[in-house]
Amino acid sequence: MSEFRDFVYIRTDPPPMDADPAKPSKLQKSDLAETRAHLRKARQEGFHPVRRDAVTERVSAAIAASGRPKFVNLLRKLRPGTALIVWKLDALGRDAADVLKTIRKVKAGGASIYCMEIYRDDISSNKNVMTTLGALAELDRATGKIRDVAGSLGRGVGGGRVGRPPSLDDATKAQVRACLAKGIKVSAVAKRFHTSRQTVLRIRDADG
């Protein structure tokens, strides 16, 4: 049985590096304001979402759709006749292939999907959009294969020698040290910078 509900998903960047995890109230207020603003925009576009069907998630655009807990949970709620509304493509995945996978999954479930940044109708029904995403995904795969081959030969795509890059650059390491100096726990710092506890511990131990 079809139902008519409009779901809104907003991906927003993780907390700033200097944010105090012990004081989440400012972030919560910011997320609430973001949600309300997107609900207003959706209603102006002719949709009818309610607050309980709008989700704001603080997650890096580099994280795949399957690695975004709130987004995954929202997708499970979609049914035939429902609609998913986002504003930017990065809300649907980390690259063209991931976005295309999300669109196909939503369409297979009988729901509609709208990305207000590029199209004012169900994007899964727009052949130009789907063809473009497919071409971009194929380009990503092709260039990825070239990088893999170059890496196996110990060379960059341009022919230069390459080695294993450091997991964090110097600027990020400095931010990690600053967080540790504030007394933020190692596990919290690792999560914030999308790295391992071992990496954070090495940075800490390197400073004596």
C-alpha positions as CSV (number, residue, x, y, z in Angstrom):
1,M,0.0,0.0,0.0
2,S,1.4,3.4,-1.0
3,E,1.7,6.2,1.4
4,F,2.5,9.9,0.8
5,R,5.2,11.3,3.1
6,D,8.0,13.7,2.2
7,F,11.3,13.0,4.0
8,V,14.0,15.6,4.1
9,Y,17.7,14.8,4.6
10,I,20.4,17.4,5.3
11,R,24.0,16.5,5.4
12,T,26.2,19.1,7.1
13,D,29.8,19.2,7.9
14,P,31.2,17.7,11.2
15,P,31.8,20.0,14.1
16,P,34.7,22.5,13.8
17,M,38.0,21.3,15.1
18,D,37.9,23.7,18.1
19,A,34.4,22.7,19.2
20,D,34.2,21.4,22.7
21,P,32.5,18.0,22.6
22,A,31.4,18.5,26.2
23,K,29.2,21.4,25.2
24,P,27.0,20.2,22.3
25,S,24.2,22.7,22.9
26,K,25.4,25.1,20.2
27,L,25.7,22.4,17.6
28,Q,22.2,21.1,18.5
29,K,20.8,24.6,18.1
30,S,22.6,25.0,14.8
31,D,21.2,21.6,13.6
32,L,17.7,22.6,14.6
33,A,18.0,25.9,12.8
34,E,19.3,24.1,9.7
35,T,16.4,21.6,9.8
36,R,13.8,24.3,10.1
37,A,15.3,26.3,7.2
38,H,15.2,23.3,4.9
39,L,11.7,22.4,6.0
40,R,10.6,25.9,5.0
41,K,12.4,25.6,1.6
42,A,10.8,22.2,1.0
43,R,7.3,23.6,1.7
44,Q,8.0,26.6,-0.6
45,E,8.8,24.0,-3.4
46,G,5.4,22.4,-2.9
47,F,6.3,19.5,-0.6
48,H,4.7,18.8,2.7
49,P,7.3,17.5,5.2
50,V,6.8,17.5,8.9
51,R,9.4,17.9,11.6
52,R,9.6,14.2,12.5
53,D,10.4,13.3,8.8
54,A,13.4,15.7,8.6
55,V,16.9,14.5,9.5
56,T,20.1,16.5,9.9
57,E,23.3,14.6,10.1
58,R,26.8,15.9,10.8
59,V,29.0,13.7,8.6
60,S,31.8,14.3,6.1
61,A,30.9,14.4,2.4
62,A,33.8,11.9,2.0
63,I,31.8,9.2,3.9
64,A,29.8,6.8,1.7
65,A,26.1,6.7,2.1
66,S,26.2,3.3,3.8
67,G,28.4,4.8,6.5
68,R,25.9,7.5,7.5
69,P,23.8,6.0,10.2
70,K,21.0,8.5,10.2
71,F,20.7,8.5,6.4
72,V,20.6,4.7,6.3
73,N,17.9,4.7,8.9
74,L,15.9,7.2,6.9
75,L,16.2,5.2,3.7
76,R,14.6,2.2,5.6
77,K,11.5,4.3,6.2
78,L,10.9,5.0,2.5
79,R,7.9,3.2,1.0
80,P,6.2,3.4,-2.4
81,G,4.6,6.8,-2.8
82,T,7.0,8.5,-0.4
83,A,9.6,11.1,-1.4
84,L,13.2,11.9,-0.3
85,I,14.3,15.5,-0.7
86,V,17.9,16.7,-0.5
87,W,19.5,19.9,-1.7
88,K,22.9,18.8,-2.9
89,L,24.2,15.6,-4.4
90,D,26.7,15.1,-1.7
91,A,23.8,14.3,0.6
92,L,23.3,11.1,-1.5
93,G,26.9,9.8,-1.4
94,R,30.6,10.5,-1.6
95,D,31.0,10.2,-5.4
96,A,29.1,9.7,-8.6
97,A,29.0,5.9,-8.2
98,D,27.7,6.1,-4.6
99,V,25.1,8.7,-5.5
100,L,23.9,6.6,-8.4
101,K,23.7,3.6,-6.1
102,T,21.5,5.5,-3.7
103,I,19.2,6.8,-6.4
104,R,18.7,3.3,-7.8
105,K,18.0,1.9,-4.3
106,V,15.3,4.6,-3.7
107,K,13.8,4.0,-7.1
108,A,13.7,0.2,-6.6
109,G,11.8,0.7,-3.4
110,G,9.1,2.7,-5.3
111,A,9.9,6.1,-3.7
112,S,10.8,9.3,-5.5
113,I,14.0,11.3,-4.9
114,Y,14.5,15.0,-5.4
115,C,17.8,17.0,-5.5
116,M,16.7,20.6,-5.5
117,E,20.2,21.8,-6.5
118,I,20.0,20.3,-10.0
119,Y,16.4,19.3,-10.8
120,R,12.9,20.1,-9.6
121,D,11.5,16.7,-10.4
122,D,12.2,13.1,-9.5
123,I,15.9,12.8,-10.6
124,S,15.6,9.1,-11.2
125,S,13.2,9.8,-14.1
126,N,15.5,12.3,-15.7
127,K,17.6,10.4,-18.3
128,N,20.1,13.3,-18.7
129,V,20.9,13.3,-15.0
130,M,21.2,9.5,-14.8
131,T,23.4,9.3,-17.9
132,T,25.7,12.1,-16.6
133,L,26.0,10.4,-13.2
134,G,26.7,7.1,-15.0
135,A,29.4,8.7,-17.1
136,L,31.0,10.3,-14.1
137,A,31.0,7.0,-12.2
138,E,32.7,5.3,-15.1
139,L,35.3,8.1,-15.2
140,D,36.0,7.6,-11.5
141,R,36.4,3.9,-12.0
142,A,38.8,4.4,-15.0
143,T,41.0,6.9,-13.2
144,G,40.9,4.7,-10.1
145,K,42.3,1.8,-12.1
146,I,45.1,4.0,-13.5
147,R,46.0,5.1,-9.9
148,D,46.0,1.5,-8.7
149,V,48.3,0.4,-11.5
150,A,50.6,3.4,-10.9
151,G,50.7,2.7,-7.2
152,S,51.6,-1.0,-7.7
153,L,54.6,0.2,-9.8
154,G,55.6,2.6,-7.2
155,R,54.8,5.6,-9.4
156,G,52.3,8.4,-9.5
157,V,49.9,8.9,-12.3
158,G,52.3,11.5,-13.7
159,G,55.2,9.1,-13.5
160,G,56.8,10.4,-10.3
161,R,57.8,8.1,-7.4
162,V,55.2,7.8,-4.7
163,G,55.2,6.4,-1.2
164,R,52.6,5.7,1.4
165,P,51.2,9.1,2.3
166,P,51.0,10.1,6.0
167,S,47.5,9.5,7.4
168,L,47.4,13.1,8.7
169,D,49.2,16.2,7.4
170,D,51.2,18.5,9.6
171,A,48.4,21.1,9.9
172,T,46.0,18.4,11.0
173,K,48.5,16.9,13.4
174,A,48.8,20.3,15.0
175,Q,45.0,20.4,15.5
176,V,45.2,16.9,17.0
177,R,47.8,18.1,19.5
178,A,45.6,21.1,20.4
179,C,42.6,18.9,21.1
180,L,44.7,16.6,23.3
181,A,46.1,19.6,25.1
182,K,42.5,20.6,26.0
183,G,42.0,17.2,27.6
184,I,39.8,15.7,24.9
185,K,40.0,11.9,25.0
186,V,42.0,10.1,22.4
187,S,39.0,8.2,21.1
188,A,37.0,11.4,20.6
189,V,39.9,13.0,18.8
190,A,40.3,10.0,16.5
191,K,36.6,10.0,15.6
192,R,36.7,13.8,14.9
193,F,39.6,13.5,12.5
194,H,38.5,10.2,11.0
195,T,41.6,8.3,11.9
196,S,42.6,5.6,14.3
197,R,43.4,5.8,18.0
198,Q,46.9,4.4,17.2
199,T,47.6,7.4,15.0
200,V,46.5,9.8,17.6
201,L,48.6,8.0,20.2
202,R,51.6,8.2,18.0
203,I,51.2,11.9,17.6
204,R,50.8,12.3,21.3
205,D,53.8,10.1,22.1
206,A,56.0,11.8,19.5
207,D,55.7,15.0,21.6
208,G,57.1,13.1,24.6
